[in-house]
């Protein structure tokens, strides 16, 4: 499923348009707080645009919806983790017991049991509701 980008830069010839696009590079100036670089598909071909020129919330919400659909679970659900990815786990974390989803991020990270206070943060886990 393709993501779309809403152009909000009033100086852009694509202002007001919603076009197919994706984040190409995070923090493109490597300063720790510079805009991200996006690639969009326009009637004039592939173009680059900075995150300052797009509705970033619109883009991130698409990714978040995709992650929630992939998980088939929501914040607050009690789940069993059926497949773990990389992550951070507090001492005593037991993957074989049920856990509560505390947060789902558009990046694919899922927080469990109020992490970092006794829980875990796992990248793209698979879960089953209990």
Secondary structure, DSSP 8 states (H G I E B T S, - for coil): ---EEEB--TTSTTTT-EEEEEEEESSTTSSSS---EEEEEETTEEEEEEGGGB-HHHHHHHHHHHHHHHHT--TT-EEEEEE--SEEE-TT--TTS-EEEEEE-TTSEEEETTTTSS-EEEES-EEEE-
